[in-house]
Amino acid sequence: MHSALFDVPAESATGAASTALAVFAGITRLMALPQADEILKRFVPWLASEPKN
């Protein structure tokens, strides 16, 4: 099915998907750290979490 839609072997697509998943998991892990939120509040406040009320 995959080969019918795209002109790439299924093995490459699976490798690309697993790589993307690992990268996104790493980014998610880093963004969960309090230090990351402090950096965001300082340099890009529109991306920082909002304070809990």
N, C-alpha and C positions, 0 to 999 in steps of 0.2 A: 504494500500500500504506500509506504513512504517513498519508495523509488519511483512510483507512478506519479507522485506529486512534485518531487524535487529531483534534480539530476545529481544527487550525491549518494554514495553508499550509506546504508543504514549504520554501519560501524562508525563512520565519521560523525553522523548526526548524533549518535549516542554519546560519543566522546565529547562533542561540543556541548551537549546538554549537561553532562556530568561536570564538565569544567565550569560552565556558567553557574550551576547549582553550588559548587564549592566556592566560587568567588562571591556569590550573593550571600551565602552562609557566613563567610568571613566578614563581609561588610556589616551584616546584621549583628554579628558578635561584637564588632568594634563599636557600633553605634549604641550598644547597650551599656557601654562603660560610662560612668559619670564624667570622666575627663573629656570624652568626646562631646557631651552636651555642653560642658563649659567652653570648649573651643568654638562650638557652633554659636553659643550665646554671644561670644566675644567678636567673632569675625563675620558670621552670617546669621544674624538673629532671626531672620524669617524662616530658617530651617530648624531652629532649636525647639525643644519641647516647651509647652506652656506650663507655667507653675500650677501646681495643684491648689485649688481653693477649698 
